[in-house]
Amino acid sequence: MSENPAALGPYRVDVDVEMTIEWDVPIRTDDGVVLRADVFRPSRPGVFPTLLAYGPYGKGRPFQDSWPTEWQKLVADHPEVLDGSSGRYQVFEVPDPEKWVPDGYVCVRVDSRGAGRSPGVLDPFSERETRDLYECVEWAARQPWSNGRVGLSGISYFAMNQWRVAADPPPHLSAICVWEGAADWYRDVTHHGGILSTFVDFWYGALISGSQYGLGEKGGRNPHTGQLVCGDETLTEEQLAERRVDLREAVRRHPLLDAHHSNRTADLSKVTVPVLSAGNWGGLGLHLRGNTRGFDMVASRDKWLAMHNEHHLPLFYAQYGLDLQKRFFGHYLKGENTGWTGQPRVHLLTRQPDGGTSERTGTDWPLPETVWTPLYFDANNHSLSLKPVPNAGSTSYTGREGRVSFAFRCDGDIEIAGPVAAKLYIESSVPDADLFLVVRAFRPDGTEIVFEGANDQHVPGSQGWLRASHRALDTAQSRPYLPVHRHGQAEPLTPGTVYELDIEIWPTSLHLTAGHTLTLDVQAHDYIHPGAVAEVRPDLAIPFTGSGPFLHHDPDDRPEETHAGTLTLHTGAQHPSHLLLPVLPA
C-alpha cells in the first residue's frame, strides 16, 4: 500500500496539459529517515513505467546553474538536446523529463541520504545508500501511477549505484542502464593498480561544499519552487562535519583492498536483471573499466555493451543515446516492439585518427574474432616488434620523473579494440616502484593523436597502472589480456632482483593506417600531453593536462625513500617483455 505523502510533510504539485510535477515528495525509509523526490509524470490517466535516479547533486538545482560549462558545451555540440524540450527541468546527469514523460514514462529523482533535501549522514556508495535505493524502487512500484516496472537510469554516480542495488535486486527492478559507471570502488575509483588516485579528494570536497544537506542559502534555491536546494535547515560547519563520513581520510586509511572497498563494490555475478552498459573509450581513470568489466561479469542473460567516445555527458542526451535508451527501456519496461531484439550484443564506435568513428559489432566482449597480438620490447633500440627479440637488453629511468618509450611503426592498416595488457620484467633500486603505462599514437608527421576524453580534451590512447609491490595476481579472475591483481598485501621488492609484472591497461579502440606509429611509454608519473596548454575548468578550478582529475601525486602515498630510485626494464629471450594488443581482422 502506498504511503500518504501529505502525512510526511508538505510538497508542491504543478500541473499542465502534458506533465504533472510533484516536488519534494517524501519517501520514508526503514530507519525512519525521510528522503525527498521530485516526480514528473504524464497528466493523462493511466499507469506508466518509472525511470528512477538516486544521487547526491541536488535534484532542485538546474543543470545550467550547477554546471554551466558542461551545459554550454552540451547544447553547442548537440543542439538536438533542446528539440522538444525547454531544458528548464534538466539537472545534472539524469534524464530530461520533457524527453520521456510525453512517451509515457514517469521520471523520479531522489536526493540521496545526506544530500540535497534528504537529511541523514552523507556516506556515498555505502550499504545504507544501496538499501535506500532498493526502497525507492519499491516505493515507486507501489504508486497509483505505476505499472509496477522500474528502470534505473543516469550517468556516473547515478550509474555506479545501479550495479550495487542490482546485485540484490528489488522485486520490481526491471532493467538498468549503466551509462559511464565504475563498478569496482578500489580498482576503478580510488587505487589504480594499487596507486592512490586523488580524484576522490576534489570530488568529495566539491560534493560536501555544494550539495550536502544543511547548507542553507549556500546551496541555492530551486527556481521552480523557491525551496532551498539543500534542505530547510542551515547547519554549522561542525554539524555538517558530524553528518558525513570523512571519505577522503577513509580512502587513505585503507591502501589495500579490504572490507572498506569491497563493501562499496557490487558482486556482479549476482546481477541478473537486463543491463545496458554504455561506456566511454575516453573514460580513463574512472568509469571505462566498470562498463566493460560490468558487462563481462554480470550473470544477466539479457545484457548489452555499447562503447562510444566524446565528452562525459553529451551522448547520453543526444539523439544517439536517447534512441538507444528508448529502445532498451521501451522493450523491458513497456513491452513494446522497439527493435531491441535486433540490437547487437556488443556495439563499438571505434576511433579514427581524424576524430571520427567507425562501427564494429559483435556477440561478446572482447570481440570473439580478436587476434591477440604481442609486440615485443627491444631495449637496444626502443622498438616494439612483432617477433620475439633474441638479444638481451635493458633500459633505465628514475622512479619519480623518468620515462622510457618503445615504438611500433605501422606498415599497413591496424585496428585495435578491446582490453590491452603488458608483461614487464623490471628491477628497482628501492623497495617499490609505481609504473604508469601510456599507449600513444602518432601521425606520420610526428604529431600525437589525442582524443576528447570523458573529462579532458587531450587524452592518449589508453593508460594502465601498477604498484610493483601489488604484483600478486588473482588467478581466478585474470586472463592473458586482463591481469587482475589481488591488492591484498604489499610485497616489497628486493633491490637488484628482476620481477615479472603483469599490468592491466584499460580498454582502447583505434584504427591506424600505414605510416602511423604506436608507442608505449613506461614512466614514473601521470601522462601529460606535450605542448598542451593546461585547461582550467571554471566549474572545477583545476588544470587538466591530459589525465583530467585522475592524478596520482599524493606524496604520502609515494614516499621518496621507497619510490624514488632507479627502475630498469629488461628485454630479450630471457625477459620477453611485451605489449598484448587486441587486433581486429580487416
N, C-alpha and C positions, 0 to 999 in steps of 0.2 A: 504494500500500500504506500502511495507517495505521501511525503510529509506536506503539511500546510506551511508554505514558506512564510506566510504572514506571522505565524506563531514564533518564528525565529528572528523577527526583525523586519523593518521596512525595506521595500525595494520598489523600484520605479518601472512602469511599463509604458513604452511608446509604441503606437500602432499606426501603420499606414496601409495602403492598399496591398502591397506586396509582402511586408515583413513586420512581424511583431517582435519587439526587443524588450526583454526583461532584464533590467540592470541590477546587478548585485544580489542575485538570488542566493539564499543561504543553503548550504549543504552541511548537515551535521554529521560528523564522523563518529566512529565508535568510542572514542575517548572524550567526546563532548566538544571538541573544537569545531567552530562553525567556519567553513570555507565559503568563499564568495565566488559566484559565477555570473557571467553575462550569457544570456541565451538569445540567439537570433533564430526565429522560426517563421515558417510561412503563416500568413494571416488566414489563409483559406482553411476550411475544415479538413480533417484527415489526420492520419498518423504517418510519421516520417522517420527515416534513419537519422542517427546522430553522428556528427564528426566532432570529437572531443579533443581538447588540448589542455594540458595541465602544466603550468610553468611559472617562473618567478619574476617576469619582467614588467608586470603591472598591466592588467587587462584594460585599464581605463586610459592608457597613455597612447595617443595616436602614433603610428609609425613615423609620420612626418615630423613629429616633435621629438621623439626619443632617439631616432637615428636619421637625422636629416641628410647626411652624406649618402647613406645607403639608399634612402628613398629617392633622392635626386638621380642617383645612378640607375636605379631600377627603372624609373619611368622614362629616363633618357634612352637607355639601351633597349627597353621593351615597352614602348608606349601602349601596346595592346593590353597591358595590365589594367588600364583605365577604361577599356572598352566595356560598356555596360556596368561600370562601377564609378561611384563618385570618389572612392578611396577614403572617405571620411571615417569609415568603421574599421579600417585596416590597422592592425597592430603587428608588432614585430614577430616574424617567424611563424605565424599561424594563418589558416585560410581566411580569405576575404569573404565575409558572409554574403556580400552582394553578388558574388560569383556562384554561390552554392544554394542559397535559400530559394531563389526562383526555380531551381531544378528539383525542389522537394527534399532538401536536407535541412536539418537543424544543426547550427553551429554553436557549440558550448565551449566557453573559455573559462578556465578555473584558475584563480590565483593560488599558487602553491602555498603550503603552510609557511607562515613567517614572512611572506612576501605580498606586495600589493595590498589588497584589502582583507587578506586572510591572516588572522592572528596565529600565534604559536611560535615555536622555535624553528628558526631557519636552519635546515640541515639537508643540503642538496644531495639527492640520489640516495637518501637513507632508506632503510626498510620502512620507516614510518611514511615517507613520501610514497613509496610503492603501494602501501596499504591505502593511503588516501586516494590514489588514482584508481585503485580497484573499486573503492566505494563510490567514487564519482561515476564510473562506468555503470555500476548497478543502479545508482540514483537516476541517471539519465534513462536507463531502460524502463524504469517504473513510471515515468511521467506520462500524463494522458496524451501528449502529442507524439509519443514514441511508438515505433513499430517493433521495438524490442531488439533492434540491431544497432550496435555501436561500433564505430571505427575510430581509430586514433590517427591523427594527422598533425604535422608540424615539422619544423626544421630544428636541428641541433638539440638543445635541451629537450624540446618537445618530442624529438625523435628518440633520444637516448633513453628516456624513461619508458618508452614503449617496449624495448627489449625486456626490461625488468618485469613489468606487470604481465607481459605475455608469457613469461616463464611459469607463472602461477595464475592462469587467466581467469578473469571474472566470467561467469557463465554467459553473459551477454556480449562479450567482446567478440566481434565477428571478423575483423580484419585490421591490420596495421600497415601504415605507410611510413616507413622509416626514412626520412629524407635527410641525408647527411647526418648520420647519428652514430657516434662512437659506441662501442659495445663493451670494451674491457677498460675498467677505470684505471688500472695500473699501466697496461701496455699501450693503450690508445691515448690516455689523457695525462697522467701525472709523471710517468717514468718511461721514456723511450729507450728501450734496450737496457733499462736499469738506471739511466741518467735522468736526474730530476729536470722536468720541464717547468719553467717559471710561469707558464700560462695561467695556472690557477691563481697565482698571486694577483695579477692585474684583473682577471675576470671576476674573482670573488670580491676584490676591492671595489670594482665598478658596481657589482650587484648590491652590496650592502650599503653603498653610498647613494644609490639611486632608486632601489626598489624594495628595501626591507620595510616590512610593516612597522608603522610608528614614526615615519619620517616627517609627518605633518606637511606643512606647506613646502618643505624642501623636496617633496616627492611630486609636486604639481597637482593640477586638478583635471578631472575628466571634462573636456569641453562640452560633452553632450548632457551631463547630469550635474555638473558643478561639484561633484564629490571629490574629496582628496583621494588621489590615486593609491596612496599607501596607508589607508586606514584613517579613522577619525581621531585616533589618539596621536599625541605628539610626545614621544618618549625621549628621555635624556640619553646622552651618549652611553652612560653606564647601563641604563636599562636596555638599550639596543644591544650592547655587547653581551648582556646576560641572556638575550633571547636569540642568540645564534651560536652555532659551533664555530670554533676557530679552525676553519678548513685548511687555511694555508699552513698553520702550525701542525695540524694533524698529518698533512701530507709529508712534512719533513720528519715527523716522529716515526714514520713508517717507510723506511727506504727499501724494504723488501716486500714481496707480495704476500701479505698476511691477511688476517681477517678484516682489517680496515678496508682493504681494497677489494677482497673477494665479496664482502657484503654489499658492495656497490657495483658488482658485476653480475649480469644475468647468467644463469645456466641455460645457454642457448639450446641445449639438447632437449629442454622441456618445452620449447616453443612449438606449438602445433597449429596455431591459427594461420590463415592466409597472410602472406607477407609480400609487400612490395618494398624492396630495399633499393633506394636511389642514392648513388654515391657520386662523388666529385673527384676526378683524377687529380685536381689541384688541391685536395684537402689534406695536404701533408701536415702532420703534427697533431691532428685531432680526429677527424671523422672518417677519412678514407678507409682505413683498415677495418673499422667497425662495420661498414656496409658490405665489404667483400667477405670478411670472416663471418658476419652475421648470416648472410645468405648461405655460406658453406656449411655452417654448423647447426642451423635450426633444423628441427625434426619435421617441420611443416611439409606436407605433401604438395601444397599449393604455395609455391614461392617463386619470386621473380627478382632478377637483378637488372637494374638499368644504370649505366655509367655515363655521366655527362662531363662537361667542362664548364668554363665561365666562372664568374664570381659565386660566392656562397649562396646568395639569395635569389637571383633573377629567375632561374629556370623553374623554380617552384611555382611562381606566379605567372610566368609567361605561358604562351599557348602550348608549348611543348609539355610542360609539367601539368597544366590544367587538363589537357586531353588525356595524359597518362593516368592521372589520379581519377578522373571521372569515369574512365572505362573500368578501372580497377574497383572503385567503390560502387559504381553502378551495378557491377556484376555481383559483388558479395553482400552489399547492404540493401539493394533494391531488387535483386533477381532479374535485372534487365539483360537483354541481349546486346551487349556493348561491343562485341567482337573480342572480348578479353581472352576467350579460349584460344584465339589465334595469336596471342602475344608471344613472341619468342621468350623462352625461359631466361635467356641472357641477351641483353641488347646493349651494345657498346658504341658510343660515339668516340671513335679513336682519333687522336690528334694528328694534325698535319703541320709541317714546318711553317706554313704561311698563316697559321692560326685557325684554319678551318678544321672540319672534321669529316670523317667518312664513317660508314656504318659497318658493324660486324654483329652478327647474331650467332647464337649457339644454344646448345642444350644443357650446358653445365659450366661451372666455373672451377678452375681455369678451363678455357675452351678445350674440348677433347682433342682437337687437331693440333694443339700446340706442339711445336718441336723444341724441346728443352735443349738449349744450345750453350755450351760452356765457352767462354772466352778466357784464355789463359794469360796470366800476368807474366811479363818478362821484365824483371828489374834492370836488366842490362841496357835496354833501350826504351823503357817505359811504354811498352806497347801492349796491346791485347791481341791475342792470336787465336784463330780457330783450331789450331793444332797444339798439342801439348808442347811445352818448352823443355828441351832436354838439359840445357845448361843452367847450372845453379847461379843465382844472383840474389842480391839484397839491396835495399834502399832504405834510408832512414829519414826521420823527421822529428822535430821536437814535440813534446806532448802537450803543448799549450797553443801554439800558433802555427805549427808546421803543416805541410801538406805534400803528398806525392800524387801524381796523376798518371793514368795509363790510358792510351788512346787506341781506338779501332777505326780505321778508315773504311767506309762502305764502298765496295766495288760495284755494287748493284743495289736494287731496292731491298729494304728490310723493314718489316712491320713487326712491332712487338706490342703485346697487350696481355698483361697478367702480372702475377707476382714475380719478384726478382730476388735473387739471393746471392751471397758471396761467401766463399770459403777462403780465409786468410790464415797464413802461418806467420805469427808475429812473436817477437821477443821485446821485452821492455826493461829499461834500466831501473825502473821503480816498481813498487808492488801493484800498480794498476794502470790502466790505460782506457780512455774513452775514445772510441772510434766513431767518426762521423763519415758516412759514405754518401757521396753525391753522384747521381747519374746525370750527366750533362750531354748536350748535343750542340754541334757547331755547323754552321753553313760552310760551303766551300771557300768563302772569303774569310773565314775565321771568326765571324761574329757568332755569339752564343744565341741559341734558340731558347727563349724563356716563354713562359705561359702566364696568362692571367689565372692565378690560383684562387682558391676559395677566399683567402684573406690577404693576398699580396699580389702585386702586379708583375712580379719578376721571379716566379718560382721555377726551379730546374725540373728536369725530367722526373726525378724521384730522389728520395733520401732514405737512409737507414742508419741505425744507431746500435751500439753495443758497448757496455762497460765490460771490460775483459774479465773482471772477477765474477761476472754473472754469466759466464760462458756455458754453464751446465744446461743441457737440453732437456725438455720434456719430450722424451722419445715417443710417447703415445700420440702426441699431437703433431710432432714435426714431420715434415715431408722434405725431400731434397730441395724443392723450390720454396719451402716455407719452414725455416727453422723457428721453433717456438721454445723460448727459454723459461726455465722454472722460476728464476728470481727468488728462490727460497733461502739462499745464503750466499754470502760473498766468499769467494775463494781467491785470496791474493796470489799474485804472480811471483815466481822466483826469478829475480833478475838474471838474465843470460840464458834462460830456458825458452825454447821455441814451443809455442802453443798453437793448436789448431782451433780456429774460431769460425763458427757458422753464424752469419749475420743476415737477418731479415731486412730486405729493402722493400719499402711499401710498393704496392702495385703501380704500374705505369702503362701508358699507351703512347706510341709514337711511330710514325711512318717516315723513314728516311730514304732518300734516293742516292744514287752514286755521287761520290764526291763529298758527302757529308761525313762528319766524324762523331763518333760516340765515345765518351770518356767516362771513366770512374775516378773520382777523387777520393783518396783516403786521407783524412785530415783530423785535426785535433780541436775543431771548433765548428760552430754553426756556419752554414752556407751564407755567403754574402755575394750578391750579384755584382760583378766587377763593373764599375762605372755607373752604377745605378744611383741616382740621387735618392736619398732617404725620403720615403713617402711618409709624411707625418699626418696621421688621420686626425682630423679635428675632433671627432667624437671619441677618440681613444687617447690622443695626445702622446703617442709613442711612435718611434720611427720604424718603418717596415723596409727592410733592405734585402729581401729575398726569402727569409724564413718566417715572415709575418711575426705574430706574437709568440711563436712556439720556439723559445730560446732555452739554452742550457748553460747559463753563465753564473749560477749561484756559487760564490766562492767557497762556501762551507760544504757544498756537495762535491766540489772538485778541488780539494786542498793541494797546495803546491808540492808538499812532501810525497804525495802518493801519485800525482798525475802529471807532474811537470818534467818528466825525464825524457829520454830518447826512445822512440819506438822504431823497430827495424822490421820491415816486411820482407819475407823470404819467398823466392820463386824457384821454379825448376822441377826436375823429375822427383826429387825427394820432398819437395814442398810445393805441390801443384796448386798454388793459389789461383782462384778463378772466379769469374762472374758468370752466373747462370741466368740466361735470358729466355723469356717466353716468345719465341719467334713463330709467327703465323705464316702458313703457306700462302703463296701468291694466288 
